[in-house]
Amino acid sequence: MSKKSSEILKVFPNPQPKRDYEIHMECPEFTCLCPKTGQPDFATIDIFYIPEKLCIELKSLKLYIWSYRNEGTYHEAVINKILDDLVSACKPRYMKITGDFYVRGGIHTVITSEHNMPDSAKPQPK
């Protein structure tokens, strides 16, 4: 990636920080390059999260996802990197990233990675 994720990903204050609610974003046009062959890999990236204090701004997410178009990376690595970058940006209560990659070489691959904040770190009711 040419720009650091912290330069691309923007956040805004959660309008309902006292309530648990799920945000689901689907990115159906994800593209990266196979690190072995240089051929493009295509996927739909699903992002599910329960925000804490911050939410991810959608335009910046689009630019972040697009930044992988010329990057050579394995499916497993890119899904975990996306999770790490998004968790770092918004520090959610919970987040799950799923990459549903198109068939390549006769194999369909789905990668899922999750971040669970420990109960001790969750806000306690007053």
C-alpha positions in Angstrom: 0.0 0.0 0.0 1.4 3.4 -0.9 -0.3 5.3 1.9 -0.4 4.2 5.5 -3.9 3.0 6.6 -3.8 5.8 9.3 -3.6 8.4 6.5 -6.5 6.8 4.6 -9.0 5.6 7.2 -11.1 8.3 8.8 -13.5 8.0 11.7 -16.3 10.0 13.2 -18.0 10.0 16.7 -20.5 7.2 17.3 -23.9 8.8 17.5 -25.1 6.1 20.0 -22.1 5.1 22.1 -24.2 3.7 25.0 -26.1 1.2 22.7 -24.8 -2.0 21.1 -25.7 -2.0 17.5 -24.1 -3.7 14.5 -22.8 -2.0 11.4 -22.5 -4.1 8.3 -20.5 -2.9 5.3 -20.1 -4.9 2.1 -17.3 -4.2 -0.3 -18.0 -6.2 -3.5 -15.2 -4.8 -5.6 -12.1 -5.8 -3.6 -9.0 -6.6 -5.7 -5.5 -7.5 -4.9 -2.7 -9.4 -6.7 -1.5 -12.9 -6.2 2.0 -12.7 -4.8 3.1 -15.8 -6.8 1.7 -15.1 -10.2 0.8 -11.3 -10.2 -2.7 -12.2 -11.4 -5.6 -10.3 -9.9 -7.7 -11.8 -7.1 -11.2 -10.6 -6.6 -13.3 -10.8 -3.5 -16.3 -9.4 -1.6 -15.2 -8.1 1.8 -17.9 -8.1 4.6 -17.2 -6.0 7.6 -19.4 -6.4 10.7 -18.7 -4.4 13.8 -20.2 -3.0 17.0 -18.7 0.5 17.5 -17.4 1.9 20.7 -16.7 5.6 20.5 -15.9 5.8 16.8 -17.4 4.7 13.4 -15.6 4.2 10.1 -16.3 6.9 7.5 -17.4 5.2 4.3 -15.5 7.2 1.6 -12.2 6.6 3.4 -13.0 2.9 3.7 -13.6 2.8 -0.1 -10.2 4.5 -0.7 -8.5 2.1 1.8 -10.0 -1.0 0.1 -9.0 0.4 -3.3 -5.4 0.8 -2.1 -4.9 -3.0 -2.3 -5.5 -3.1 -6.1 -1.8 -3.2 -6.9 -0.6 -5.1 -3.8 0.6 -8.6 -3.9 -0.7 -10.4 -0.9 -2.1 -13.8 0.3 -5.8 -14.0 1.1 -5.1 -14.9 4.7 -2.7 -12.0 5.2 -4.9 -9.4 3.6 -8.0 -10.2 5.7 -6.0 -10.1 8.9 -4.3 -6.9 7.9 -7.7 -5.3 7.1 -9.0 -6.4 10.5 -5.9 -5.0 12.3 -6.1 -1.7 10.4 -9.8 -1.2 11.0 -9.6 -2.2 14.7 -6.7 0.3 15.1 -8.7 3.1 13.5 -12.0 2.7 15.4 -11.3 0.5 18.4 -14.7 -1.3 18.2 -16.4 -3.5 20.8 -16.5 -6.3 18.3 -15.4 -6.7 14.6 -15.5 -9.5 12.1 -14.0 -9.4 8.6 -14.9 -12.0 5.9 -13.2 -12.2 2.6 -15.2 -14.3 0.0 -12.7 -14.7 -2.8 -13.7 -15.7 -6.3 -12.7 -19.2 -7.5 -9.1 -19.5 -8.5 -7.6 -22.8 -9.7 -10.9 -24.5 -9.0 -10.8 -23.5 -5.3 -13.2 -21.1 -3.6 -11.7 -19.5 -0.5 -13.5 -17.7 2.4 -11.3 -16.2 5.1 -12.9 -14.9 8.4 -11.1 -13.1 11.2 -12.5 -11.6 14.4 -11.7 -9.1 17.1 -13.4 -9.5 20.4 -12.8 -6.9 23.1 -12.6 -8.6 26.5 -15.6 -8.1 28.8 -13.4 -6.2 31.2 -12.8 -3.6 28.5 -16.5 -3.1 27.6 -18.3 -0.1 29.1 -20.2 -1.0 32.2 -23.7 0.3 32.8 -23.9 3.1 35.3 
